[in-house]
Amino acid sequence: MRDGNRLQALQDTYLRDHDSIVSVVSALAGASRIDAQDALQTAVWRVLAGSRRGRHGRPVRAWRPYLVRAALNALRDERAKKVRLVLFSELTPEEREKLLALPDPRPTPAEQAERNELAALAWEELSRLPKQEHMVIVRRCCGQSFREIARALRLKPSTARGFWSKGIAGIRARFREAA
């Protein structure tokens, strides 16, 4: 479909389904009709600006659901911009009490020292493991799957799992001995 035909289809959909699209966006987003209309206009302008810059991507076969999704995205973007910080002095006395009563999520200095000591012990024990077990555990802790680890180290996934299990069991045993 050529650009002219695509834009004509967009215009036809906008004129024909404007009210129903605004209703759907308003209902899905829990927004007022005015905000939904603004979001729909923003979505149409984004489509038009993209067509002027030559961004074509895949052709849109159904403009109505596309416009609904684009308008919902525009509303989300607008709401994200409107998030503002509230100063402590702007809070009511009840809100201040609630805020001050919240526990501090940061660890205490003693807890942080314990974490640091455990981390140092873990790294020390990890460095004592055989190279294969060490590499598998490090990669697994970085979020890689056994399949990815196996591919990178030229192993079978079951072998990587075995190195993981053996290495972790060794570290746990050493921690039990230290405790």
C-alpha positions as CSV (number, residue, x, y, z in Angstrom):
1,M,0.0,0.0,0.0
2,R,1.4,3.4,-1.0
3,D,1.8,6.2,1.5
4,G,-1.2,8.1,0.0
5,N,-3.4,5.1,0.4
6,R,-2.2,4.4,4.0
7,L,-2.8,8.0,5.0
8,Q,-6.2,8.0,3.4
9,A,-7.1,4.8,5.3
10,L,-5.9,6.5,8.5
11,Q,-8.0,9.6,7.8
12,D,-11.1,7.5,7.0
13,T,-10.7,5.5,10.2
14,Y,-10.1,8.6,12.3
15,L,-13.2,10.4,10.9
16,R,-15.5,7.3,11.0
17,D,-14.4,5.8,14.4
18,H,-13.3,8.9,16.3
19,D,-16.0,8.8,19.0
20,S,-15.8,5.0,19.6
21,I,-12.0,5.1,19.8
22,V,-12.1,7.9,22.3
23,S,-14.7,5.9,24.4
24,V,-12.5,2.8,24.3
25,V,-9.4,4.7,25.3
26,S,-11.2,6.5,28.0
27,A,-12.6,3.3,29.4
28,L,-9.4,1.3,29.2
29,A,-7.2,4.0,30.7
30,G,-9.7,5.3,33.2
31,A,-9.2,8.8,31.7
32,S,-11.6,11.6,30.9
33,R,-12.9,11.9,27.4
34,I,-11.0,15.1,26.9
35,D,-7.7,13.4,27.9
36,A,-8.6,10.4,25.6
37,Q,-9.2,12.9,22.7
38,D,-5.9,14.6,23.4
39,A,-4.2,11.2,23.4
40,L,-5.8,10.2,20.1
41,Q,-4.8,13.4,18.5
42,T,-1.2,12.9,19.8
43,A,-1.2,9.4,18.4
44,V,-2.4,10.6,14.9
45,W,0.2,13.3,14.9
46,R,2.9,10.8,15.7
47,V,1.8,8.6,12.9
48,L,1.8,11.5,10.5
49,A,5.2,12.7,11.7
50,G,6.6,9.2,11.2
51,S,5.3,9.0,7.7
52,R,6.9,12.4,6.8
53,R,10.3,11.1,8.1
54,G,10.0,8.0,6.0
55,R,9.5,5.5,8.9
56,H,7.4,2.9,7.3
57,G,7.9,-0.4,9.2
58,R,5.2,-3.0,8.6
59,P,2.0,-1.8,6.9
60,V,-0.9,-1.2,9.2
61,R,-3.8,-3.4,8.2
62,A,-6.3,-2.2,10.8
63,W,-6.0,1.4,11.9
64,R,-8.6,1.3,14.7
65,P,-6.7,-1.1,17.1
66,Y,-3.5,0.6,16.2
67,L,-4.8,4.0,17.1
68,V,-6.3,2.7,20.3
69,R,-2.9,1.3,21.4
70,A,-1.1,4.4,20.2
71,A,-3.5,6.6,22.2
72,L,-3.1,4.5,25.3
73,N,0.7,4.8,25.0
74,A,0.4,8.6,24.6
75,L,-1.7,8.7,27.7
76,R,0.8,6.7,29.6
77,D,3.6,8.9,28.4
78,E,1.7,12.0,29.4
79,R,1.0,10.6,32.9
80,A,4.6,9.8,33.4
81,K,5.5,13.4,32.6
82,K,3.0,14.6,35.2
83,V,4.5,12.7,38.1
84,R,5.8,15.3,40.5
85,L,7.7,15.3,43.7
86,V,5.9,16.4,46.9
87,L,7.9,18.3,49.4
88,F,7.9,17.2,53.0
89,S,6.5,20.6,54.0
90,E,3.5,20.1,51.7
91,L,2.4,16.9,53.6
92,T,-0.3,17.0,56.2
93,P,0.7,16.1,59.8
94,E,-0.9,12.6,59.4
95,E,1.1,12.0,56.2
96,R,4.3,13.1,57.9
97,E,3.7,10.7,60.8
98,K,3.1,7.8,58.4
99,L,6.2,8.7,56.5
100,L,8.4,9.0,59.6
101,A,7.0,5.7,60.9
102,L,8.2,3.7,57.8
103,P,11.2,1.5,58.6
104,D,14.5,2.4,56.9
105,P,15.0,-0.1,54.0
106,R,18.8,0.2,54.2
107,P,20.7,-2.4,56.2
108,T,22.2,-1.3,59.5
109,P,26.0,-1.0,59.6
110,A,26.3,-4.3,61.3
111,E,24.1,-6.0,58.7
112,Q,26.1,-4.4,55.9
113,A,29.4,-5.6,57.5
114,E,28.0,-9.1,57.7
115,R,26.9,-9.0,54.1
116,N,30.4,-7.7,53.0
117,E,32.1,-10.5,55.0
118,L,29.9,-13.2,53.5
119,A,30.5,-11.8,50.0
120,A,34.3,-11.8,50.6
121,L,34.1,-15.4,51.9
122,A,32.0,-16.5,48.9
123,W,34.4,-14.9,46.4
124,E,37.3,-16.6,48.2
125,E,35.6,-20.0,48.1
126,L,34.6,-19.5,44.5
127,S,38.2,-18.8,43.5
128,R,39.2,-22.1,45.0
129,L,36.8,-24.1,42.8
130,P,38.0,-25.8,39.6
131,K,37.9,-23.5,36.6
132,Q,34.9,-25.1,34.9
133,E,32.7,-24.9,38.1
134,H,33.9,-21.4,38.8
135,M,33.0,-20.2,35.2
136,V,29.5,-21.9,35.3
137,I,28.7,-20.4,38.7
138,V,29.8,-16.9,37.7
139,R,27.8,-17.0,34.5
140,R,24.8,-18.4,36.2
141,C,24.9,-15.7,38.9
142,C,25.0,-13.2,36.0
143,G,21.6,-14.5,34.8
144,Q,22.7,-16.8,32.0
145,S,20.7,-20.0,31.4
146,F,22.4,-23.4,31.4
147,R,21.9,-23.5,27.6
148,E,23.7,-20.2,27.2
149,I,26.5,-21.2,29.5
150,A,26.9,-24.5,27.7
151,R,27.1,-22.8,24.3
152,A,29.7,-20.3,25.6
153,L,31.9,-22.9,27.3
154,R,31.3,-25.6,24.6
155,L,29.6,-28.0,27.0
156,K,26.4,-29.9,27.1
157,P,23.6,-28.2,29.2
158,S,23.5,-31.2,31.5
159,T,27.3,-30.9,32.1
160,A,26.9,-27.2,32.9
161,R,24.1,-28.1,35.4
162,G,26.4,-30.7,36.9
163,F,29.2,-28.2,37.4
164,W,26.7,-25.8,38.9
165,S,25.4,-28.4,41.4
166,K,28.9,-29.7,42.4
167,G,30.3,-26.2,42.8
168,I,27.4,-24.8,44.8
169,A,27.5,-27.9,47.0
170,G,31.2,-27.4,47.6
171,I,30.7,-23.7,48.6
172,R,27.9,-24.6,50.9
173,A,30.0,-27.3,52.6
174,R,32.8,-24.9,53.1
175,F,30.4,-22.3,54.6
176,R,29.1,-25.0,57.0
177,E,32.6,-25.8,58.0
178,A,33.3,-22.0,58.6
179,A,30.2,-21.6,60.7
